[in-house]
Structures are given as structure tokens and as C-alpha cells.
Amino acid sequence: MRPTRRGVPVMPLLSQRCCQSASTGENGRVNRTNGGPDGRGTTVGTGGTGATGRTGATGGVNLFSLRSHNTALVLDLLRTAGAEGISRLELAERTGLTPQAVSKITARLRADGLAADAGRRASTGGKPRTVLRLVPEAGHAVGVHLDRDELRAVLVDLDGTVVGERNTPLDLGAGAEAVLTRVAGVVEELWGERDEEPREAPATPGEPGEPGGGAAVRGRRHRLSLLGAGIALPGPLDHARGVLHRVTGFPEWDGFPLRDALSRRLGVPVVVDKDTNAAALGLAVGGEGGSFAYLHLGTGLGAGLVIGGSVHRGPRTGAGEFGHQVLQLDGPRCGCGDRGCVEALCLGAVARGDTDEAARVLGTGAANLVGLLDIDRVLLGGRIVEAAPETFVRGVREVLEARARRTGDTPVPVRIASGAGQGGRRGSGQRVAEGAAQSVLAPVFGRGDG
């Protein structure tokens, strides 16, 4: 039986062989475009302190530290190459690292079970090149969406593929102990299912002369590794410290250290973020480029902002409180304590059965956002939007087009946030949960906005 912590089995972390500080000799030079202003790689460290000693380099995310930024660059290229793989020469060309540095990094990744041979590719001269691929099942992350009335959780592999999911009712106002116990139970269920059957590590025969070359590991049992858990829930909250503020409608959570409390329960690193930021991160990782706003209308209303390809949280990580911009000074009281917030107006219209009015209000708020940030597009999601997608897209589009006619600008496009799941569709709750899992994986592959 695995050791336990407060009754919950402690889950093993990824092998730490690739998680120690790197030496310049092992990693070679870094592509300065990707390696920071000083050209040195940085590690993703506990408490958000990089190898250079600058605090906050990871936005306060408590994650295991990879050997260096160079390793993250290589892992990202292996991931994007897919099953076809990529050669060491291509890795060196695309990262700016020396072939010797790439060889050492990939040898380490193969030894840790993160990379494996994907065959050989013909070359213009000499022997065929060996191509490498990522081993998706070598690591996993859990993503949890804590909504006001339900909990949705997913387990994803290194590719972001969902390999397990859970959905259960939840009362966010039931108190910290009840909510933490429910989260820990769901995470253990997901992980326990996946961890029941040990899997065999891929054979890594290596090439002659390469460190570790020829050492077969065929038949060695490969234990699945849980990298951490991402928790997404309504804001406001402090992403850097993992501490909740006065969650709209649930002020009793104010000041609660959710990240540290859950990390102690689960025995793995935990990332805490707003649900809208998690969804926006998932969309960006999934290929939604440029600058956009993801507007989520469900039990509340918020926005996830992606500016120049990265999630924008602001210096206090409070950006995206879109639902609490005031549109009507003498309007209805909002759960945040103010009056006439766009959230209160939208949800009030929905409660009256006037979806068209809710869409127009949402469009007015979106137009303010477009005028302020000059974003490329507006994406819509959330259970209320999904119940009447055409109505909301049409209503928001009409307001944005009216604004464009007044200003002479090109109208900003609006559509339902994309995402494929079973049958080519997935709900916003799962989109948020998958984005929460990506907040754990993002730093592993060199994204700084996880």
C-alpha cells in the first residue's frame, strides 16, 4: 500500500532526474529569443523562483522544476511533432542548442521515460536519422472545475488528451472541509483508476556512442506519474499565492489558502486560477492564436483574456473581473455588493426568460472590452450561452457591429469557443477543467502563463 497523508494516498511525482539544476556544459547555448534576456534557461521552481533567483518567474506556481528551460523547449517540440517524431538535428536547429546539448537532453528524457524512438528517417547523406517522440503516458495532470453547484474533473496525459473524467454535484458554500474532502476524493478516484495497471516503458536502445546508448529498458515497469492538480473556480482570487478572495456569492472563502490546503491533502503540487483564465489558457494551448477574450456566462459572468498569445492576469492577478463592470448606476444589486453590474443584468434577464436582452447586455460589456483592449475576437461559453448559442452570438455580434459602424473600425468577430470532445463537442465545464490541467502542463513545455 502506498504511504498516506491524512488518509489520502500520496501520489508519486515524475522522476526527479530531469528536475535538478543544470550546468552550462550539459545544456549548451540557448536560443536567446526563447531563453530570456540573458540567454540563460530558467527552472520552474517551488514558489515561483527561477534559477536566476528572480522571484515570481512562474507566477507563484508550485511545480516540480525541470532541468532547465532548454529541456522545456525540447519537450515542447517533441509534443508538437506528434507520433511522427522529430530528429535530434531538427531539435538543435529549432532550439538553437548545440547537437551535443540536444543529445544529452534527449538521453535524459529517454532515461526518464519521457521520450522514445519513433523510427528512422532517410537523410541526404550518411545513415538514416533516428527520430524521437514524446511519451504522453509518462506524465499526467488533473484539472478540476469548482463551480458554485458542481465539480467537474479530468485526468489528462502530456498531450492534453483526456483519459478520465468525473462530474458530481457540489455546494461551494458547504465549507472548506467539505469541499476539500470532495475534491480529494474525486482526484484519488481518477488517479486510482489510471494507476491500477502498471505500464511498460518504451524500449530506448539508443545510438552507439550516445550516453545510455544500447541500454534496453524493455520490460521495466513504468509507473505513471502525476505532475500536479490545477483547480479553477470563480474569482476573485490571488493566482500567485493560491489564496481566494471574496468569491462572488461566497464571501466566507475570503483569505482561504486553497492551493496550500489542497497540496497537503493530495501530496502533489497544486495550481489555483480563475475558471475563465483556465478556459482561456486551454483555448490558447489548443491553437486559438492572437489576442481574444473568452466570456463565460454560467452561474456567474467573467472573462479570460489572452493578449499576444499569453493569458493576461495583471500584476495582482485580478484581471478579467468582466462581470462586475457597472453598466447601470441605479441597477439591481449584484452579488459582489455593487449595483448594475453586467453580471447582475445578464442573470436577471435570463431569470425573466429574456435571453435576447441578456445577449444585448453581454454585447454591451463585450463592446467596452473591445474598445479598451482592441482584441482580435470574442469567444463565448458557459452553460447559459450553450443553452441558446445562436441567440447569444447574434445579440453580441449586433452590438459589436453597431460599435464598428460608429467608429469606422472593422467589426470584431464573435463565436462560440471551439473545442472537440465526444461527438465533436464538449461543455464549458469540461473546457474549464481541461484548461486547469493545462495550467500544470504549461510550464513543463515552456509556457510562462500557466
C-alpha positions as CSV (number, residue, x, y, z in Angstrom):
1,M,0.0,0.0,0.0
2,R,1.3,3.4,-0.8
3,P,2.1,5.8,2.1
4,T,-0.8,8.1,3.0
5,R,-1.2,11.6,4.1
6,R,-4.3,12.3,6.2
7,G,-5.9,9.2,4.8
8,V,-5.4,10.1,1.2
9,P,-2.7,8.1,-0.7
10,V,0.3,10.2,-1.7
11,M,0.7,10.1,-5.4
12,P,4.2,9.7,-6.9
13,L,5.8,12.6,-8.7
14,L,7.6,12.3,-12.0
15,S,11.1,11.0,-11.7
16,Q,13.3,13.9,-10.5
17,R,16.3,13.0,-12.6
18,C,15.4,15.8,-15.0
19,C,14.5,18.2,-12.3
20,Q,17.8,19.3,-10.9
21,S,19.7,22.5,-11.7
22,A,21.5,22.4,-15.0
23,S,25.1,23.2,-15.8
24,T,26.1,25.2,-18.8
25,G,28.1,22.3,-20.1
26,E,25.2,20.0,-20.2
27,N,22.8,22.4,-21.9
28,G,24.9,24.4,-24.3
29,R,23.8,27.8,-25.5
30,V,20.2,28.8,-25.5
31,N,18.2,30.4,-28.3
32,R,18.1,33.9,-26.9
33,T,14.7,34.5,-28.3
34,N,13.3,31.8,-26.1
35,G,15.8,31.8,-23.3
36,G,15.2,35.2,-21.8
37,P,17.2,38.4,-22.0
38,D,20.4,36.9,-20.6
39,G,20.2,33.9,-22.8
40,R,20.1,31.5,-19.8
41,G,17.4,28.9,-19.2
42,T,15.4,29.2,-16.1
43,T,13.9,26.4,-14.0
44,V,10.3,26.2,-12.9
45,G,10.7,26.1,-9.1
46,T,8.6,25.9,-6.0
47,G,7.2,29.2,-5.0
48,G,7.8,30.8,-8.4
49,T,11.6,31.4,-8.0
50,G,13.7,30.8,-11.2
51,A,17.2,29.5,-11.3
52,T,18.4,33.1,-11.8
53,G,17.0,34.0,-8.4
54,R,14.3,36.3,-9.6
55,T,11.1,35.8,-7.6
56,G,7.8,35.3,-9.5
57,A,9.2,33.9,-12.7
58,T,6.5,31.3,-12.7
59,G,3.6,33.4,-11.3
60,G,3.8,31.6,-8.0
61,V,3.0,28.1,-9.4
62,N,4.3,25.3,-7.2
63,L,5.6,22.8,-9.7
64,F,8.5,20.4,-9.9
65,S,11.4,22.1,-11.6
66,L,12.6,20.8,-14.9
67,R,16.3,20.6,-15.5
68,S,16.2,23.8,-17.5
69,H,14.3,26.0,-19.9
70,N,16.2,24.1,-22.6
71,T,14.6,20.9,-21.6
72,A,11.2,22.5,-21.8
73,L,11.9,23.7,-25.3
74,V,12.9,20.2,-26.4
75,L,9.8,18.7,-24.7
76,D,7.5,21.2,-26.4
77,L,9.0,20.3,-29.9
78,L,8.6,16.6,-29.1
79,R,5.0,17.2,-28.2
80,T,4.1,19.3,-31.3
81,A,5.9,16.8,-33.6
82,G,3.3,14.1,-32.5
83,A,3.7,10.4,-33.3
84,E,5.8,11.1,-36.4
85,G,8.6,12.4,-34.1
86,I,11.5,14.8,-34.7
87,S,15.2,14.2,-35.2
88,R,18.0,15.5,-32.9
89,L,19.3,17.6,-35.8
90,E,15.9,19.3,-36.2
91,L,15.7,19.8,-32.4
92,A,19.1,21.5,-32.5
93,E,18.2,23.7,-35.5
94,R,14.9,24.8,-34.0
95,T,16.1,25.5,-30.4
96,G,19.5,27.0,-31.2
97,L,21.1,24.4,-28.9
98,T,24.3,22.5,-29.9
99,P,23.8,19.0,-31.2
100,Q,25.8,17.8,-28.1
101,A,23.5,19.6,-25.7
102,V,20.4,18.1,-27.5
103,S,21.9,14.6,-27.4
104,K,22.4,14.9,-23.6
105,I,18.9,16.4,-23.0
106,T,17.2,13.7,-25.1
107,A,19.2,10.9,-23.5
108,R,18.0,12.2,-20.1
109,L,14.4,12.3,-21.3
110,R,14.6,8.8,-22.7
111,A,16.1,7.5,-19.5
112,D,13.2,9.1,-17.6
113,G,10.6,7.6,-19.9
114,L,9.5,10.9,-21.3
115,A,10.9,10.3,-24.9
116,A,11.2,7.2,-27.1
117,D,12.3,6.3,-30.6
118,A,9.7,6.9,-33.3
119,G,11.7,5.1,-36.1
120,R,14.2,6.3,-38.6
121,R,14.1,8.9,-41.3
122,A,16.1,9.0,-44.5
123,S,18.8,11.6,-44.7
124,T,20.5,13.3,-47.6
125,G,23.8,11.7,-46.7
126,G,25.1,9.2,-44.1
127,K,23.0,6.9,-42.0
128,P,19.2,7.4,-41.5
129,R,18.4,9.8,-38.7
130,T,16.6,8.4,-35.6
131,V,13.5,10.4,-34.7
132,L,12.2,10.8,-31.2
133,R,8.7,11.3,-29.9
134,L,7.1,12.3,-26.6
135,V,5.7,9.5,-24.5
136,P,2.3,11.0,-23.5
137,E,1.5,8.4,-20.8
138,A,4.7,9.2,-18.9
139,G,3.0,12.0,-17.0
140,H,-0.4,13.2,-16.1
141,A,-2.2,16.2,-14.7
142,V,-5.6,16.6,-13.0
143,G,-7.8,19.6,-13.8
144,V,-10.8,20.4,-11.6
145,H,-13.5,23.0,-12.2
146,L,-15.2,24.0,-8.9
147,D,-18.4,25.8,-10.0
148,R,-20.9,27.1,-7.5
149,D,-23.1,24.0,-7.8
150,E,-20.9,21.2,-9.5
151,L,-17.5,19.7,-9.6
152,R,-16.0,18.5,-12.9
153,A,-12.6,16.9,-13.0
154,V,-10.5,15.4,-15.8
155,L,-7.2,13.5,-15.9
156,V,-5.1,14.3,-19.0
157,D,-1.8,12.9,-20.3
158,L,1.2,15.0,-21.5
159,D,-0.6,15.6,-24.8
160,G,-3.6,17.0,-23.1
161,T,-5.7,14.0,-24.1
162,V,-8.5,13.3,-21.5
163,V,-8.0,9.8,-20.2
164,G,-10.5,10.0,-17.3
165,E,-13.3,12.3,-16.1
166,R,-15.7,12.8,-13.2
167,N,-18.8,15.1,-12.8
168,T,-20.6,15.5,-9.4
169,P,-22.9,18.0,-7.7
170,L,-21.2,20.4,-5.3
171,D,-22.2,23.1,-2.9
172,L,-19.4,25.7,-2.9
173,G,-20.9,27.2,0.2
174,A,-20.8,23.9,2.2
175,G,-17.5,24.9,3.8
176,A,-13.8,24.4,3.2
177,E,-13.6,20.9,4.8
178,A,-16.5,19.5,2.8
179,V,-15.2,20.9,-0.5
180,L,-11.6,19.8,0.0
181,T,-12.8,16.3,1.0
182,R,-14.9,16.1,-2.2
183,V,-12.0,17.3,-4.4
184,A,-9.5,14.9,-2.8
185,G,-11.9,12.0,-3.2
186,V,-12.5,12.7,-6.9
187,V,-8.8,13.2,-7.7
188,E,-8.0,9.9,-6.0
189,E,-10.7,8.1,-7.9
190,L,-9.4,9.4,-11.2
191,W,-5.8,8.7,-10.3
192,G,-6.5,5.3,-8.8
193,E,-8.3,4.1,-11.9
194,R,-5.4,5.1,-14.1
195,D,-2.7,3.8,-11.8
196,E,-4.2,0.3,-11.3
197,E,-2.4,-1.3,-14.2
198,P,1.4,-0.6,-14.4
199,R,2.6,0.0,-18.0
200,E,5.7,-0.9,-19.7
201,A,8.2,1.8,-20.5
202,P,9.2,2.0,-24.2
203,A,12.5,0.5,-25.2
204,T,15.3,3.0,-25.6
205,P,18.1,1.3,-27.4
206,G,20.0,4.5,-28.1
207,E,22.6,5.1,-30.6
208,P,26.3,4.0,-30.4
209,G,28.3,6.5,-28.5
210,E,25.3,8.2,-27.0
211,P,25.1,8.4,-23.2
212,G,23.0,5.5,-22.2
213,G,23.0,4.1,-25.7
214,G,22.3,0.4,-26.1
215,A,20.8,0.1,-22.6
216,A,17.5,-1.5,-23.2
217,V,14.7,-0.9,-20.7
218,R,12.2,-3.2,-22.4
219,G,10.2,-5.0,-19.7
220,R,10.9,-2.4,-17.0
221,R,7.7,-1.3,-15.4
222,H,6.9,2.3,-15.9
223,R,4.9,3.8,-13.1
224,L,2.5,6.6,-14.1
225,S,3.4,10.0,-12.7
226,L,1.0,12.7,-11.5
227,L,2.6,16.1,-12.1
228,G,0.0,18.1,-10.1
229,A,-3.5,19.3,-10.0
230,G,-5.0,22.5,-11.4
231,I,-8.0,24.0,-9.7
232,A,-10.2,26.5,-11.4
233,L,-13.1,28.3,-9.7
234,P,-14.9,31.7,-9.8
235,G,-12.9,34.7,-8.7
236,P,-11.7,37.0,-7.4
237,L,-8.6,35.2,-6.2
238,D,-4.8,35.5,-6.0
239,H,-3.3,33.2,-8.5
240,A,0.2,33.8,-7.4
241,R,-0.4,32.8,-3.8
242,G,-3.3,30.4,-4.4
243,V,-5.4,32.3,-2.0
244,L,-9.1,33.0,-2.5
245,H,-10.7,36.5,-2.1
246,R,-14.4,37.2,-1.7
247,V,-15.7,34.7,-4.2
248,T,-18.9,36.3,-5.6
249,G,-21.8,34.9,-3.5
250,F,-19.5,33.1,-1.1
251,P,-17.6,35.7,1.0
252,E,-16.7,33.0,3.6
253,W,-13.9,31.9,1.3
254,D,-12.1,35.2,1.7
255,G,-8.4,34.6,2.6
256,F,-8.6,30.8,2.3
257,P,-5.2,29.3,1.2
258,L,-6.8,26.8,-1.2
259,R,-3.5,25.9,-3.0
260,D,-1.6,25.0,0.1
261,A,-4.5,23.2,1.7
262,L,-5.2,21.0,-1.3
263,S,-1.5,20.4,-1.9
264,R,-1.2,19.0,1.6
265,R,-4.3,16.8,1.1
266,L,-3.2,15.5,-2.3
267,G,0.6,15.3,-1.8
268,V,1.2,16.9,-5.2
269,P,1.7,20.5,-6.4
270,V,-1.5,22.5,-6.9
271,V,-2.2,25.5,-9.1
272,V,-5.2,27.7,-8.4
273,D,-6.7,30.0,-11.0
274,K,-10.0,31.6,-12.1
275,D,-12.2,29.4,-14.2
276,T,-12.2,31.9,-17.1
277,N,-8.4,32.1,-17.1
278,A,-8.2,28.3,-17.2
279,A,-10.6,28.1,-20.1
280,A,-8.6,30.8,-21.9
281,L,-5.3,29.0,-21.4
282,G,-6.8,25.8,-22.7
283,L,-8.0,27.6,-25.8
284,A,-4.6,29.2,-26.4
285,V,-2.7,25.9,-25.9
286,G,-5.2,24.3,-28.3
287,G,-4.3,26.7,-31.1
288,E,-6.5,29.8,-30.6
289,G,-4.0,32.4,-31.5
290,G,-3.6,36.2,-31.2
291,S,-5.5,38.3,-28.7
292,F,-9.0,37.3,-27.6
293,A,-11.5,37.5,-24.8
294,Y,-13.3,34.4,-23.6
295,L,-16.6,35.4,-21.9
296,H,-18.1,32.8,-19.7
297,L,-21.8,33.1,-18.6
298,G,-22.9,30.4,-16.3
299,T,-23.6,30.6,-12.6
300,G,-21.7,33.9,-12.9
301,L,-20.0,36.0,-15.6
302,G,-16.3,36.5,-16.1
303,A,-13.7,36.9,-18.8
304,G,-10.4,35.2,-19.6
305,L,-8.1,37.5,-21.5
306,V,-5.3,36.3,-23.9
307,I,-3.1,39.1,-25.1
308,G,-0.4,38.3,-27.7
309,G,-0.9,34.6,-27.1
310,S,-0.5,34.7,-23.3
311,V,-3.1,34.8,-20.6
312,H,-3.2,38.2,-19.0
313,R,-3.8,38.3,-15.3
314,G,-2.3,41.6,-14.3
315,P,0.3,42.3,-11.6
316,R,-2.2,41.3,-8.8
317,T,-3.6,38.5,-11.0
318,G,-7.1,40.2,-10.7
319,A,-7.7,40.9,-14.4
320,G,-10.8,39.5,-16.0
321,E,-13.5,40.6,-13.5
322,F,-15.6,41.4,-16.5
323,G,-18.9,40.6,-14.9
324,H,-18.5,43.4,-12.4
325,Q,-18.2,46.4,-14.7
326,V,-21.1,48.7,-13.9
327,L,-23.5,49.4,-16.8
328,Q,-26.4,50.9,-14.8
329,L,-25.7,53.1,-11.8
330,D,-29.1,52.6,-10.2
331,G,-29.4,49.0,-11.4
332,P,-30.1,45.8,-9.4
333,R,-27.9,44.8,-6.5
334,C,-25.1,42.4,-7.6
335,G,-23.7,39.5,-5.5
336,C,-20.5,41.5,-5.3
337,G,-22.2,44.2,-3.4
338,D,-22.3,46.8,-6.2
339,R,-25.3,47.8,-8.3
340,G,-25.9,47.5,-12.0
341,C,-23.1,45.1,-12.8
342,V,-23.2,43.4,-16.2
343,E,-23.4,40.0,-14.4
344,A,-26.5,41.1,-12.4
345,L,-28.1,42.5,-15.5
346,C,-27.4,39.4,-17.6
347,L,-28.5,36.9,-15.0
348,G,-31.6,39.0,-14.2
349,A,-32.6,38.9,-17.9
350,V,-32.1,35.2,-18.0
351,A,-34.2,34.7,-14.9
352,R,-37.0,36.6,-16.6
353,G,-36.7,34.4,-19.7
354,D,-35.5,37.3,-21.8
355,T,-32.5,35.7,-23.4
356,D,-32.4,38.4,-26.2
357,E,-31.9,41.1,-23.5
358,A,-29.2,39.1,-21.8
359,A,-27.4,38.8,-25.1
360,R,-27.6,42.6,-25.7
361,V,-26.3,43.3,-22.2
362,L,-23.4,40.8,-22.7
363,G,-22.7,42.5,-26.1
364,T,-22.5,45.9,-24.4
365,G,-20.0,44.7,-22.0
366,A,-18.1,43.0,-24.8
367,A,-18.1,46.3,-26.8
368,N,-16.5,48.0,-23.8
369,L,-13.8,45.4,-23.7
370,V,-13.1,45.6,-27.4
371,G,-12.8,49.4,-27.2
372,L,-10.4,49.1,-24.3
373,L,-8.1,46.3,-25.4
374,D,-8.5,46.2,-29.3
375,I,-8.7,42.4,-29.2
376,D,-8.9,40.2,-32.3
377,R,-12.1,38.2,-31.4
378,V,-14.7,37.5,-28.7
379,L,-15.4,33.9,-27.8
380,L,-18.5,32.9,-25.8
381,G,-19.0,29.9,-23.4
382,G,-20.8,28.9,-20.2
383,R,-23.9,26.8,-19.6
384,I,-26.3,29.7,-20.2
385,V,-24.7,30.6,-23.5
386,E,-24.7,26.9,-24.5
387,A,-28.4,26.7,-23.9
388,A,-29.0,29.3,-26.6
389,P,-25.8,29.7,-28.6
390,E,-27.3,31.3,-31.7
391,T,-29.2,33.9,-29.6
392,F,-26.1,35.0,-27.8
393,V,-23.8,35.1,-30.8
394,R,-26.3,37.1,-32.7
395,G,-27.0,39.5,-29.9
396,V,-23.4,40.2,-29.1
397,R,-22.5,40.5,-32.8
398,E,-25.2,43.1,-33.3
399,V,-23.8,45.3,-30.6
400,L,-20.2,44.9,-31.8
401,E,-21.2,45.7,-35.4
402,A,-23.1,48.8,-34.2
403,R,-20.0,50.0,-32.4
404,A,-17.9,49.3,-35.5
405,R,-20.2,51.5,-37.6
406,R,-19.8,54.4,-35.2
407,T,-16.1,54.1,-35.0
408,G,-15.3,53.1,-38.6
409,D,-13.5,50.0,-37.4
410,T,-13.8,46.5,-38.8
411,P,-16.2,44.6,-36.6
412,V,-14.6,42.2,-34.2
413,P,-15.8,38.6,-34.9
414,V,-17.7,36.7,-32.2
415,R,-18.4,33.0,-32.0
416,I,-18.8,30.1,-29.6
417,A,-15.5,28.9,-28.2
418,S,-14.3,25.9,-30.1
419,G,-13.3,22.6,-28.6
420,A,-13.8,19.0,-29.6
421,G,-14.9,16.2,-27.3
422,Q,-17.3,13.3,-27.6
423,G,-19.3,13.8,-30.7
424,G,-17.2,16.9,-31.6
425,R,-18.5,19.0,-28.7
426,R,-17.8,19.5,-25.1
427,G,-19.4,21.6,-22.4
428,S,-17.8,24.7,-20.9
429,G,-17.3,22.9,-17.6
430,Q,-15.1,20.3,-19.2
431,R,-13.3,23.1,-21.1
432,V,-12.5,24.8,-17.9
433,A,-11.3,21.5,-16.2
434,E,-9.1,20.8,-19.2
435,G,-7.7,24.3,-19.1
436,A,-7.0,23.8,-15.3
437,A,-5.0,20.7,-16.2
438,Q,-3.1,22.7,-18.8
439,S,-2.1,25.2,-16.0
440,V,0.0,22.3,-14.6
441,L,1.4,21.2,-18.0
442,A,2.1,24.6,-19.5
443,P,5.4,25.3,-17.6
444,V,6.6,21.8,-18.4
445,F,6.5,22.8,-22.1
446,G,7.9,26.3,-21.6
447,R,4.7,28.3,-21.4
448,G,5.1,31.1,-18.9
449,D,1.4,31.8,-18.4
450,G,0.4,28.5,-16.8
